[in-house]
Amino acid sequence: MLKGNPIYVETKINGPLETIWKYTQEPKLHERWDLRFSSITYLPKEGSIQPFLYKTNIGFGISIVGEGRSRGKKELSDGSRVSSLEFGTEQKLSLIKKGSGFWKYEPEEGGIRFYTKYDYSTRFGALGTIIDRLIFRPMIGWATAWSFDAMKLWIEKQIPPEQSFRRLLTHIFICFALAFIWIYQGLVPKILFPETGELALIEQTGFFPGFEREVVFSIGILEIIVGLLFLFPIRKVGLFLVSSMAVALLGLGALFTNPYLFLEPFNPATLNIGMILLGIVGWLNLRDLPQARNCWRRPSK
């Protein structure tokens, strides 16, 4: 009952079928855009079957190595192509035991409808099934979709996958940095220790007599929510801009309430300007950044 559905990813690429075929079938090109593989090596062909070896680096010097068999291309009457494959590994560290799937290339107006569907069996019994259903299958589905979008940008806009991957890391680091700052500023000085200065700032405004502690607590909750949003897989165009504007307003509020704060070491000016610039860089980095959500996870037709 816990076994997940087969993984399906679809995109539409504005490019010639032969180009897309080349970028997906040639190992040295394929391994550049696909997050699931660190290297792909073709072995001598066995008739119409193409055996290959694949390796996936998972960190700390550890790699998963497996074997696969591609059954080449099949031309269909409508001009589309299909490439099927089987894959698997005897390496006990791998959650995936063996699997199979296909790629299909369908010419249509405006480009090629390119999609994949694959499934696999897992190791480690019921525990492996649970890990796969809750963690691994969503993760590898996301990696497949992100990789498809990276390849799409490579073909359509000549943005190398290596550049896309660096920008993905930049996006992740910025999101974690802003999430940490917002959550910390909401939790520690506002909810846990408001007497260290946040409560006095609200009292100096004179706007909330008798309710200063509740106001500080509410602001802290809002800041924590903003921080958590940076960790969720949502569109962040507006979030980056709202974050920078909110920090600017909070800084102005502190300036008018107690300007002497800006003379202290590590004062609001240094923190706020850093957060504002992080938000702007994060917003600029979103342009032409591959996104898994740009692909369909169910058939579009």
C-alpha positions, 0 to 999 in steps of 0.5 A, a space after each residue: 500500500 505504501 508503494 509509490 506511483 511510477 515517476 512521470 516527468 514531461 516538458 516541451 522543448 523548442 528545438 529539433 528532435 535530433 538535437 534533443 535526441 543527441 543531448 539525451 542519448 550521448 553519455 557525455 552530454 547526458 551526464 552534464 544535465 542529469 542530477 541523477 548521474 555523475 557519469 555514464 559510460 557506454 559498453 560495447 553494443 550487443 546487437 541493438 542493445 546498448 549496455 552502459 555503466 552509471 555512477 552517482 556520487 552521493 557525497 563523502 567519497 561514496 558512490 552508487 555504481 550500476 548497470 543498464 541496458 538501453 534498447 535504442 530508438 523505435 521510430 513510430 508512424 507519427 514521427 515520434 521516437 521511443 527509447 527504453 531502458 533497464 537499470 539496476 545495481 547489486 550494490 547493497 548501499 543502493 535503495 534501488 534494486 532494479 527498474 525500467 522505463 522509457 523516454 518518448 519524443 513527440 514532435 508537435 507544434 512549437 517543439 518536442 513533447 519530451 517525457 519519461 516514465 519509470 519505476 523500480 523495486 527497492 531493497 530493505 523490505 518494508 523499511 525501504 518501501 517507507 523510505 522510498 515512498 516518503 523521501 527518496 521517490 519524491 526526491 528523485 522525481 524532483 531531480 528528474 524534473 529539475 534536470 529536464 528543465 536544465 536541459 531545456 534551458 541548455 537547448 533553448 537558451 544555451 545556458 550550460 547545465 554547470 551554470 544552472 547547477 551553480 545558480 541552484 546552489 546559490 539559490 539554496 544558500 540564499 534561501 537558507 541564510 534568509 530563513 535562518 535570520 528571519 527565524 532567529 530574529 523572530 524566535 530569540 529576541 522577540 519570543 524567548 528574550 524580548 527584554 533584551 531590547 525588542 520590548 523597549 523599542 515597541 514601548 518607545 513608540 507609544 502606539 500600544 500601551 499595555 500590549 507591548 509584549 503581545 505586539 512583540 510576540 506577534 511580530 516574532 511569529 510573523 518573522 518565523 513564518 516568513 523564514 519558514 516560507 523560504 524553506 518551502 518549495 514555492 515560487 519565491 519571486 514575491 517573497 524575496 521582494 517582500 523580504 527586502 521591503 519588510 527589512 527596510 521598513 523594520 530598519 526605518 522603524 528602529 531608526 526613528 524609534 531609537 537612532 542610537 541603536 545604529 551606533 552600536 557594534 553589529 547594529 541594525 544597519 549592518 544586518 538590514 543592509 545585508 538582508 536587503 541585498 541577499 533578497 535582491 540577489 536571490 530575486 535576480 538569480 531566479 531568472 532562467 533558473 531551472 525549476 522542477 515545477 516547470 515540468 508536468 508530473 502528469 501527462 499533459 494530454 
